[in-house]
Amino acid sequence: MEPEQFGVYVHVPFCSSRCDYCAFATWTDRDHLMESYAAACIAEIGRAVSDENLMPATSIFVGGGTPSRLPGDLLASVIGAIPRAEGVEVTVECNPEDASAPLFAAWRSAGVNRVSFGVQSMVPHVLVGLGRRHDPDCVVRAVALAGDAGVGSVSADLIFGGAGESDDDFRYSLEAVLALEPQPGHVSAYALTVEPGTPLAGDPARHPDDDVQADRYALADELLGAAGYQWYEVSNWARPGHSCRHNRLYWAQGDYRGIGAAAHSHRSGHRWWNIRTPERYIAAVDAGRTTTAGEEHLSADQKLFEGLALALRTSDGVPASVVPDDRDLDALLERRDGRAVLTQQGRLLANEVTTRLLPGSSRPTGILRR
C-alpha cells in the first residue's frame, strides 16, 4: 500500500550574495547564525513530531536561500531529524560554485537523492547580468561531482529574459544543459520576474519583454521535447521517472510542513507561515514560543478555485466539465479523456485562462512563475 503523500520543506535563509531579482527570505550577513539556526530547525522538527504527530515524509525539499552554504554535516543533521517514509525523495538546492565531493558525500549520508542546481544560464555575460557568481565550467564540474557521488537525479534551473540575453544565448544554454554529464533528468525554465521592492524593479531598462519571453518559452518547449523531456507543469520538464514528487504535491494541494524561518505549511485548507527573520525565529524556538507568524483557513470555494488554478498549470489539466463554452479558449486548451489541458499557447496565457475558468477567483496563478 502506498503511503499517504506528505512533504516537508526546510528553508535555509543564508546566501553569499543577493541576486537583484530575488524577493525570497534570504540574508547575506547572517552566516554566524548557521549552527544555532540548524539547532532551531531540529528543535522545531522535534516539536512537530511530538505535538502534531508529524507524518513520515514522502518528499523532503531543502530550499532557500542557498542550502549549499551550510556545512554539509550541519544540513545532514537537519535532514536526518525528519521522519521519513520508505523511498522518500530528498531534494537539496545547490549553487554550482558550492559543489564539492565532501559536500555531496555528507548529503548522501543523510539520504539526499536529488540535487537541484541553480544554473540560470550557461552564457558568461548572461550570468553576470543576473548577478550570479559561477561560470559555465563550474556547472559542468558540479553536475559531474553529483553524478560521481551517486545522486540519483539532477535538476537544472534556467532563467530566461534577462537583460543582454539573446535568443541564441538561451538556445546555447539549453543545448549546454542537455550536454551535461550526467544529463539532468529534470529541467526548469522560468521567465525572469520583476518582483516589487527588488533592485531589478527599480531599473525599467532591464525589465524583460513579454513577447521575447514567450519566444524563449516556445524554444525551451521545442528543444526539451525533442530531447525526450515531457512538460508536466508550466515551467518544468522531466525525463520519465524524474519529475519532482515534492512539487507535484504542491500542485495537487497536498499537505506539507514547513521548517525554518519564513517556511509555509499546509494541512487540509489550513495554511500557516513562520516568523520571517532567522534571529527572531531562533529566539522563538529557544524560548519555547510559537514560530507561527500568520495563518489562513481557506473556504470551500477558495479551496476549489485554488485547486483548479494549480491543476491547470499541470499536464493533468482540469476536468473538461469546468471549461465554459468559449471559442476564445479553443486554441488555449486541448480536451482529451475528459480533461482539459493547456496547449503551449495556453501555457503562455495561463493567467487569462484561469480567470475565464474561475471568474470568482481573486488569486489566479501566474504564468511562468516560480
N, C-alpha and C positions, 0 to 999 in steps of 0.2 A: 504493500500500500504506500502510495506517495505521501510524504509528509506535507502538512499544510505549509503553503508558501509564506515565509516571513523574513523580512530583511532587517539588517542592522547597518546603519550609516554612521561612520565615525568622521568627525570634522577635525582637520588639522589646520590651524589658522596661521601657520608660520610661512613666510616667503623671504627669499633673499632680496628681491626687488618686486615692485608692484607694476604690472603692465598698465598702461594708461587707459585701457578699455575695460579694466576689471572693476566690478562692483561687488565682488564677493567679500565675505567677512574674513579678511586677511590682514596681517601686520608684518612689517619688516624689522621692527625694533623690539620684538618680544622673545627672542631666542633664549634668553636667560630663564624663561618660564617653562622650557620644554619638559624637564623632569617633573616639576610639580603639576604641569598640565596632564602628562601621561598618567600620573598617580590619581588625579581627579577623575579622568575618564574611566580608569579601572574601578574607582570607588562608585561612580555613577552606574557602571555596569552591574556591580555587586548589589546596589540598591534595587535596580530594576529586576534582578533575579529574585531577590528576597521579597520585595514589596509589590511587584507587578507580575510575578510568575512569568518572567521573560521566556518566551518560547525559543526553542533551538532555531538558530538562523539557517535558512536555506540559501541565503546570499548575504555576503558582507561586502560593503563598499567603503573604502577609505579615501576621502577626497579632501579638497582644501580650497585655498591654500596650496601648500606643497607638502604632501606626506613624506616625500623622499628627503625633506630637510631634517626630519627626525632621525637620530641614530637608529640603525636597524634593529638593535636589540630592544630599544625602547618601544618602537612601534610594534615589534613582535610580542612584547608583554601585554600591550593593549589588546591586540587581536586575540591573543591566547586566552584572555579573560572572558571572551564571548562564547556562550553556549552555542553549539552548532549541530546541525543535522548531518546525517551521512551524505557524502557527496556535495557538501556545501561549496558554492562558488565564492572565492575570496579575491576581490579586486583591489589593487592599490594604484593610485595615480602617481606618476613619476615624471619629473623633469629629466630630459636626456642627460644634462650635464651632471646630474647627481648619481648616475648609474655606476655601479661597481660590483665586482664579483662578491665581496663580503656583504654588501647591502642585500643583494638578491639571495645569498645563502641564508641570511638572517630571516628574510621574508619567507623563504621556502620552509624554514624550520617551523614557522607559525602557520603553515598551510596555504600560503598565498599561491594561487594557481592561475592568476590573470593579472597582467600589468597593462595599464593604460598610459601610453606616452603622450605628453603634450608636445607633439611635433610642430603643429601650426603651419609650417612651411618648410620646404626643402631648398629654398632660394635665399641666399645670404642677405640681399638687400631688403627682402620682404620681412625676414626675421628681425632685422634692425628696426624697420618701420613699426613692427609690432612690439618692440621693446623686449624681445627675447634674448637670452644670454648664451644660447648654444648655437652651434653651426651644424650644417647637414652631416658632416663626418661624425659628429657627436651622436647623432641619431643612429647612424649605421652601427657604431660601436655599442651603443646602449641596447639596441634590439638584439645584436649578436650575443651580448652578455646574458640577456634574459633567456635566450634560447639555450645557451650553454648551461645555465642554472637549472634548466628543466621546467621553466614556467610553461604551463600547458597552453596558454592562449595570450597573444599580444594584440593590443588595440592601438591604433594611431589616430590622434585627433588632429584635424586640419581646420584652419580658419581661412575663409576667403573674403575678398573685398577690401583688404587693407590698402592704404594709400601707396601708390608706386607699384602695385602688383598688376601685371598684365595677364591676359588670357593664356599666353604661352607660359608665363611663370606658374600659373595654377596647374596647367596641364603637366608641366615638368614635375611639380610637387606630387601630383597623383601618380605619375609614372615611377618616380623615385621611391615612393612608399610601397608600391606594388613590387618593386625590385628588391626590397629589403629581405635579408636572410636572418631568421626565418620570416617568411611572408606573413604579415599580420592577418589574423583571422577576422578582424573587425576594423572598420574604418568609420570614423565620424567626420562629417564635413559641415561646419557651422558658418553661417554668414556672420561677418563681423557686426556686432550690435552696438549701437550708441546708447550707453546707459547714463541716465541723468546723474550729474554730480561728478562724473569722471573727467579727467583731463581731455579725453577724446571728445566728450560732449561740448567742451568749450573751444573746439578747433574745427569749425564747419568745413574748412578746406580739406580736411582729411575724412570727412564723413563718406561712407560708401554710397554708391549709386545703385538703386533698386534694380534697374534693368541689367546692369553689369552683374550683379549678384545672381539674378535669375539665369543669365547665360552660364555663369560658373557652376551653378547648381546642376543645370542640364548636362554640362560636361562631366561633372562628377558622376551623375547617374549613368551616363553613357559608358564611361571608361570602367567604372567599378562593375557595372552589369556585364560588360564584355569579359571581365576577368573572373567571373563566377561568383561575384558578391550579389546578394539579394537585399534590396532595401526592405527593412522591417519597421522602421519609424522614419519620419520625415528626414532627419539628419543622420541616420545610421544605416550602415550596410554591413553584412556579415556573410562569410562563407558558411555552409551548412555546419551546424553544431557550435558556432562561435558567437551567436547573439548574446547580449548581456542579460542574464537572468534577472539581475537586480533592477536594471532599468525597466525591463518588462513588467516587473512588479509595480513600479510607479505608474506605468501607463495603464495597468489593469485595476487601479485604485486599491492595491493590496495594502496590507498592514506592515508597518516598519517602525523601528525605534531609532531615533537619532541620539547620538552620544557626542558630547563636547559642546563648545561654545557655538551658538547660533544654529545648532543642528535642529532639524524639524522631525516630528514624529506623526504617525497617523494610525488610528485604530477605529475602524467602523464609523467613519464620518466625523470622528473627533480628531482635530489637528492641534498640535501644540508645538512651541518652539522654545529653545533655551536662551538664556542670557547671552548677549552678543559678544561682549569683550572677554578675552581669556582671563584677565586678572580678576574680574568680578565673578566669572564662572568658577574659578578655582576657589575664591573666597567663600562662595555659597556652598560648595561641596565640603570644604574644610569645616565650615560652621554647622553643617547638617541641615542647611536650609534648602528649600526647593530651588532647582535650577530653571524652572519654567518662567519664561518672561511674558508669555501670552498664549491664548488658545482661542479656538473657534469650533463650534458644532455646526456641521452642515445640515440643512433641512433636507427632506426627501427630494425636493425639486432641485436643490443645489447639487446633491449627490448625483442625480440623474444627468443634469446638464454637464457637470464636470466629467462624469464617466464617459459620456458620448463625445465630448470635446477631446478627451485623451485618446479614446479608441479611434477616433477619426484620423489621428496622426499615424496610426499603425497600418501595416499591410493586412491586418484582420478586418479593418474598417468597422462600420456600424450596421445594424440591421437595415435592410433596404426599406423596411416599412416606415422608418422615421424620415425618409427623404421626401420632401414635398414635390409636387408636380410642377417643376420649374425648368423650362427649356434652357435657361442660362446655366443650369448645373450639369447639363448633359456632357459637356466637354471636360468637366472637372471631376466627375465621379463615374466609375465603372461598376456596373451591377453584375454580380456573379454569385451563384449558390446562396441566394437570399441575403447577401451582404452588399453594401455599397462601399467601394474603396476609392481613395483619391487617385486620379491619374497624375502623371508628372506635372501637368499644368495645374491641377488641383492642389498639389502639394505646395506650389508656389503661391497659391491664394487661399491657404487653409483658414486664415482669419475670416475671410469673406464667406467661405463655405460653412464654417462653424456658425456664424451669426445667422445664416439663412436656415440652417437646420434647427438652430436653437435660438429663436428670436428673443426669448426671455432671458438669455444668459448674459450676465454682466461681465464675465471674465473669459472671453474666448482665448484659446491657446494660440500663442504667436507662431508664425511661420518661421521655420529655420532657426529657431531659438533654442538655446541650450536649456 
